[in-house]
Amino acid sequence: MGLTAERIAAASIWRKLEAQVGNLHDPARLIAVSPEELRAAGLSRMKASYAQSLAAHVADGSLPLNALPADDEAAIAMLSSV
C-alpha cells in the first residue's frame, strides 16, 4: 500500500514539474526555473537544489546521462559524485 502511495505522489510531482518546466529532458529548462517554482511543484529545498545541480552538470557535459553504467550501484556512485 505504501509503495502505491509513493508512486502516486511521485507521479503528481512529475506532472507539476512538467507544468512548471515544460520539457524535463532539457536541462536548460530546469536550470532556468527558480527554486521557488520547483518547490511549488512539490520538491523540497534540497531536492530542488539537487535537481538544478544535476541539470547543470548534464548541460555542461560533466554528467553524460547516456553513459550511465548499467549497474545500479555504479550509476548511483556516478550520480552521487557530482
N, C-alpha and C positions, 0 to 999 in steps of 0.2 A: 504494500500500500504506500509506504513512504517513498519508494523509488518512483512510483507513478506520480505522486505529488511533486517530486523534484523535477521530473520531466515536464510536467505541465507548467511549472514555474519557469523553467529554462526556456521553454517554447514561447512563453509570454514575454520574457525579457528579450529574446531574439527578435520577435515581431516588433517590439517597441524600439529596439536598436535599429532595425531596418527602416522604421518610420522616421527616426531621428537622423540617421546617417545616410540612408539610401543603400547603395551597393556596398555590402560589407566585405566584398572581395577586393575592394580598392583601398589600400592602406591610407592613401592621402585623404580620403573622405573621413576616415576615423580620426586621423590626426587633426583635421580641421574643425571637428566638433568640440565644443567646450566641455570641460569636466562636468559642469552643471547639467548639460544636456544628457550626458551619459548617465549621470545619477538619476535624472528624471526618467530614464528608460529602465531603471531598476538596478544599476550597478552600484556597488559600494564605492567609496572614495578610492580605496586601494585597488579594486578591480578596474575602475576607470583608468587609474594611473598605469596599471599593468597593461591594459588593452592599448593605450596610446603609446606606451614604450615599445611594446611588441610591434605595433603598426609602424613605428618609426624605424625599427630595425629591419623590418621587411622592406620598407620603402627604400632604405639606403643600401640594401643588398647584403647586410651583415647577418641576416637570418633568412636564408633561402628556403622557404617552406616546401618547395618542390624537391628539396634534397634532405628532408627529414628522414632519419633512419626508420626502417620498418619495425625495429624492435622498440616496444613501448618505453622501456627503461632508458634506452639510448636517446629516444626522442625527447623524453622528459628532461634528461640531463642537458640536451642541446637547448631546449626552450628555457630552462632554468638558468642557463649561463649568461643570458642577456639581461 
